[in-house]
Amino acid sequence: MIRILSFLYIAAITLGALAQTTDSVAQPRLRFGNQGIVVMGDSCNVRAMSTFKGGSDCLADYAAVANLYYKHFEGKVNIYCMPIPTAVAVYGADFKADITRSQDKAIASCFASLDKNVKGIELLSTMKAHADEAIYSRTDHHWAPLGAYYAAQQFAAAADVPFKDLSNYDKRYVHDFVGTMYKWSGVKEVKEAPEDFIYYVPKDVDYTTTFIEYTLDKARRNVVKASEPHEGDFFWKYDDGSGMAYCTFMGGDYKLTQVKTSTGNGRRLLILKDSFGNALPGYLFYSFEEIHVVDCRYFTLNLTEYVKEHGVTDILFANNTGHAATARTTKYYRNYLEQ
């Protein structure tokens, strides 16, 4: 009897140890940096993510703005609403609510609030389906260009415009990229886990990019000066090791951008975005004959007049959920119609 009990005790201890080992493999190590950033994984698999603090209905006003635009343009412009999930919605879906709140519920609430004539572009299921691919940067708060590719593909289908796969693009690299997350979080392991920043440049399509560049005040919030329109490169080249690699697209946010392409289909797109949206236009050169890119924080013109002047046929709201949930973003979009 004693031998049987001893055997059962040893077996229980062994099974407990195995269960702990399995749990430690299934659950990557978590630690927390500055600015509410959570870091998971080890070595080259380290991933740093901003958490989401919005409530389940925090995107309702974002949907209301999209509805307003549809009514404002009297149904003559196609309106699309694409709240972009951040990395924690995909890789931290099992985190407890005290770490990050549900983007699933917030995005679902957004779509439930949309006018039936506004097309919602649901990306969360798409991002989760491609979670084992490099769709979000591990060391930067943005998604990776590949994530934006899948989003652009889904948008093009909703807009009923042509779209070409990645075989029609040149694949380019910036090696040893460490983005914003090391500086923001202060977690040294993020710096020690650089990644490749991979972007895609379209082939066999002609395009010309024109910029109006904005000068900001010292607080970097208000535009104090706008340049004359001038041509430039849509894709900016950065050296290996540069932490600025995400600025590959248009050189960053402080611009009003217009791209004229050789796709002569009469469709002209206006993208209203934050920095996540910067990675989208390059995949749509085969889809629209013109693409206009307006950052939600920097625009000095009247959008009603701008749409009319440039014959815009389609408007896409493309903000990450963090920006889409803020009153500041929706206030800007309302003001742009009247300023």
C-alpha positions in Angstrom: 0.0 0.0 0.0 2.8 2.4 0.9 4.6 1.6 -2.4 1.3 2.3 -4.4 0.9 5.7 -2.6 4.5 6.6 -3.2 4.1 5.8 -6.9 1.0 7.9 -7.2 2.7 10.8 -5.4 5.7 10.7 -7.7 3.4 10.4 -10.7 1.4 13.4 -9.6 4.6 15.5 -9.1 5.8 14.5 -12.6 2.5 15.3 -14.3 2.5 18.7 -12.5 6.0 19.5 -13.8 5.0 18.5 -17.3 1.9 20.7 -17.2 4.0 23.6 -16.0 6.5 23.0 -18.8 3.7 22.8 -21.4 2.2 26.1 -20.1 5.5 27.8 -20.3 5.9 26.8 -23.9 2.3 27.8 -24.8 2.4 31.1 -23.0 5.3 33.4 -24.1 6.9 35.4 -21.3 5.3 38.8 -20.7 6.9 41.9 -19.3 5.8 45.5 -19.3 7.7 48.6 -20.4 7.0 52.3 -20.3 3.9 53.9 -21.9 1.8 50.8 -21.3 3.7 48.7 -23.7 3.6 44.9 -23.3 6.6 42.8 -24.5 6.2 39.1 -25.2 8.5 36.3 -26.4 12.3 35.9 -26.2 15.4 36.3 -28.4 14.6 36.9 -32.0 10.9 36.4 -31.3 10.5 39.4 -29.1 7.3 41.4 -29.9 6.4 44.7 -28.3 2.8 46.0 -28.6 0.8 49.0 -27.5 -2.3 48.0 -25.5 -5.8 49.0 -26.3 -7.8 51.0 -23.7 -11.0 51.7 -25.6 -14.4 50.6 -24.6 -16.7 48.3 -26.6 -18.5 51.3 -28.2 -15.5 53.6 -28.6 -15.6 53.5 -32.4 -19.2 54.5 -32.7 -18.3 58.1 -33.4 -15.8 57.0 -36.0 -18.7 55.2 -37.8 -20.8 58.4 -37.3 -18.2 60.4 -39.2 -18.2 58.0 -42.1 -22.0 58.2 -42.2 -21.7 62.0 -42.1 -19.4 62.0 -45.1 -21.8 59.8 -47.1 -24.7 62.2 -46.4 -22.5 65.3 -46.9 -21.6 64.2 -50.4 -25.2 63.2 -51.1 -24.3 59.6 -52.0 -22.2 60.7 -55.0 -18.9 59.5 -53.4 -18.3 55.9 -52.3 -17.5 55.8 -48.6 -15.5 53.0 -46.9 -14.7 52.6 -43.2 -11.7 50.5 -42.3 -10.7 50.5 -38.7 -7.2 48.9 -38.6 -6.6 46.5 -35.7 -3.3 46.9 -33.9 -0.9 44.0 -33.2 -2.2 43.3 -29.7 -5.6 42.4 -31.2 -4.0 39.6 -33.1 -1.1 38.4 -30.8 -2.6 39.4 -27.5 -6.2 38.1 -28.1 -5.9 35.9 -25.0 -4.7 38.7 -22.7 -6.8 39.6 -19.8 -8.9 42.8 -19.8 -6.6 44.4 -17.2 -3.8 44.2 -19.8 -5.7 45.2 -23.0 -9.4 45.6 -23.9 -11.1 43.9 -26.7 -10.7 45.4 -30.2 -13.1 42.7 -31.5 -16.0 44.3 -29.7 -15.0 47.8 -30.5 -14.7 47.0 -34.3 -18.0 45.1 -34.3 -19.7 48.1 -32.7 -18.3 50.3 -35.4 -19.7 48.2 -38.2 -23.0 47.9 -36.4 -23.2 51.7 -36.3 -22.5 52.3 -40.1 -25.1 53.5 -42.5 -26.1 50.7 -44.8 -24.6 52.7 -47.7 -21.1 52.9 -46.1 -19.0 49.9 -46.8 -17.2 48.5 -43.7 -13.9 46.8 -44.4 -13.4 44.2 -41.6 -9.7 43.4 -41.2 -9.4 41.6 -37.9 -10.3 38.1 -39.2 -8.0 38.7 -42.1 -5.1 39.7 -39.8 -5.7 36.7 -37.5 -5.8 34.3 -40.5 -2.3 35.6 -41.5 -0.9 35.8 -38.0 2.0 33.4 -38.7 3.3 35.8 -41.4 5.2 39.1 -40.9 2.0 41.3 -41.0 3.0 43.5 -38.0 6.4 44.8 -37.0 7.8 43.2 -33.8 9.8 46.3 -32.9 7.6 49.1 -34.1 4.0 50.2 -33.4 2.9 50.0 -37.0 1.8 47.0 -39.0 4.3 45.7 -41.5 3.9 46.4 -45.3 2.6 42.8 -45.8 -0.3 43.4 -43.4 -1.2 46.5 -45.4 -1.1 44.4 -48.6 -3.8 42.1 -47.3 -5.8 45.1 -46.2 -5.5 46.8 -49.6 -6.5 43.5 -51.3 -9.7 43.4 -49.2 -10.5 47.0 -49.8 -10.0 46.7 -53.6 -12.5 43.8 -53.6 -15.0 45.9 -51.8 -14.4 48.9 -54.1 -14.7 46.6 -57.2 -11.4 47.7 -58.7 -8.5 45.7 -60.2 -5.8 44.4 -57.8 -2.5 42.6 -58.5 -0.7 40.1 -56.3 2.8 40.5 -55.0 4.4 38.8 -58.0 3.9 42.2 -59.7 6.1 44.0 -57.1 9.8 44.2 -56.4 10.6 43.1 -52.9 13.0 45.3 -51.0 14.7 45.1 -47.6 15.9 47.3 -44.8 17.9 45.0 -42.6 18.4 45.3 -38.8 15.3 47.5 -38.3 14.4 48.5 -34.8 11.4 50.8 -34.7 9.7 53.0 -32.1 9.1 50.3 -29.5 12.5 50.3 -28.0 12.5 54.0 -27.4 9.0 54.0 -26.1 9.1 51.0 -23.9 12.7 51.2 -22.6 12.9 47.3 -22.8 16.4 46.5 -23.9 15.4 43.1 -25.4 13.5 44.9 -28.1 16.7 46.7 -29.2 18.5 43.3 -29.3 15.9 41.7 -31.6 16.1 43.7 -34.9 14.0 42.5 -37.9 13.9 42.9 -41.6 11.6 45.7 -42.9 10.3 44.3 -46.2 8.3 46.5 -48.6 7.0 46.1 -52.1 7.4 48.5 -55.1 4.9 48.1 -58.0 6.3 47.2 -61.4 4.8 47.9 -64.9 2.7 50.9 -63.8 3.6 54.5 -64.4 3.0 57.0 -61.6 3.9 60.6 -60.6 3.8 61.7 -57.0 3.2 65.3 -56.0 3.6 66.6 -52.4 2.5 69.6 -50.4 4.8 69.6 -47.4 3.7 70.9 -44.0 5.8 72.7 -41.5 4.6 72.2 -37.9 4.8 74.3 -34.8 7.2 73.4 -31.9 4.5 71.2 -30.3 4.3 69.4 -33.7 0.5 69.6 -33.7 -0.4 72.6 -35.8 0.5 73.4 -39.4 2.1 76.8 -39.6 3.2 76.7 -43.3 2.5 74.7 -46.5 4.9 74.4 -49.4 4.0 74.8 -53.0 3.2 71.5 -54.8 6.3 69.7 -56.0 7.1 66.2 -57.4 9.0 63.7 -55.4 9.5 60.0 -54.8 6.6 57.9 -53.3 9.1 55.3 -52.0 12.0 56.7 -49.9 15.1 54.5 -49.5 16.6 54.0 -46.0 19.8 52.3 -45.1 20.1 49.1 -43.1 19.8 49.7 -39.4 17.7 52.9 -39.9 14.9 53.2 -37.3 13.0 55.3 -39.9 12.2 52.5 -42.3 8.4 52.9 -42.0 8.8 56.4 -43.5 9.6 54.6 -46.7 6.1 55.5 -47.8 6.0 59.2 -48.8 8.6 60.1 -46.2 6.1 60.2 -43.4 3.0 62.0 -42.3 3.6 65.7 -42.7 2.4 66.0 -46.3 -0.6 66.1 -48.6 0.1 63.5 -51.3 -1.3 63.1 -54.8 -0.4 60.1 -57.0 -1.4 60.0 -60.6 -1.1 56.6 -62.2 -1.4 55.1 -65.7 -4.5 53.2 -64.6 -7.1 55.1 -66.6 -10.3 53.8 -65.1 -11.8 57.1 -63.9 -11.6 56.1 -60.2 -10.0 58.6 -57.9 -9.4 57.6 -54.3 -9.0 59.8 -51.2 -7.5 58.1 -48.2 -8.1 59.7 -44.8 -5.6 58.1 -42.5 -3.0 58.1 -39.7 0.5 56.7 -40.2 -0.9 53.1 -40.5 -2.5 54.3 -43.8 0.8 55.3 -45.3 1.5 51.7 -46.3 -1.7 51.3 -48.3 -1.5 53.5 -51.4 1.5 51.7 -53.0 -0.7 48.6 -53.5 -3.5 50.6 -55.2 -1.6 52.1 -58.1 -3.1 49.3 -60.3 -6.5 50.1 -58.9 -7.1 53.8 -59.2 -6.0 56.5 -61.7 -5.5 59.0 -58.8 -4.8 58.5 -55.1 -4.9 61.4 -52.7 -3.6 60.9 -49.1 -4.7 63.1 -46.2 -3.4 62.6 -42.7 -6.1 63.0 -40.0 -3.9 65.5 -38.1 -2.5 67.7 -40.9 -4.8 69.2 -43.6 -5.3 72.9 -44.3 -7.8 72.9 -47.1 -11.5 72.5 -47.3 -12.2 68.9 -48.0 -15.6 69.5 -49.7 -13.9 71.7 -52.3 -10.9 69.4 -52.6 -13.2 66.4 -53.4 -15.0 68.5 -56.0 -11.9 70.0 -57.6 -10.1 66.6 -58.0 -13.2 64.6 -59.0 -12.8 62.2 -56.1 -15.0 59.1 -56.5 -14.1 57.1 -53.4 -13.1 58.0 -49.8 -11.5 55.5 -47.5 -11.3 56.1 -43.7 -8.2 54.1 -42.7 -7.2 54.7 -39.1 -5.8 52.3 -36.5 -8.2 51.6 -33.7 -6.2 53.7 -31.3 -6.6 56.8 -33.4 -10.1 55.9 -34.6 -11.3 55.8 -30.9 -10.2 59.4 -30.1 -12.4 62.4 -30.1 -9.5 64.4 -31.6 -9.5 62.3 -34.8 -13.2 62.5 -35.4 -13.2 66.2 -34.7 -10.6 66.8 -37.3 -12.6 64.9 -39.9 -15.7 66.9 -39.2 -13.8 70.2 -39.3 -12.2 69.3 -42.7 -15.6 69.6 -44.4 -16.1 73.2 -43.3 -12.7 74.8 -42.5 
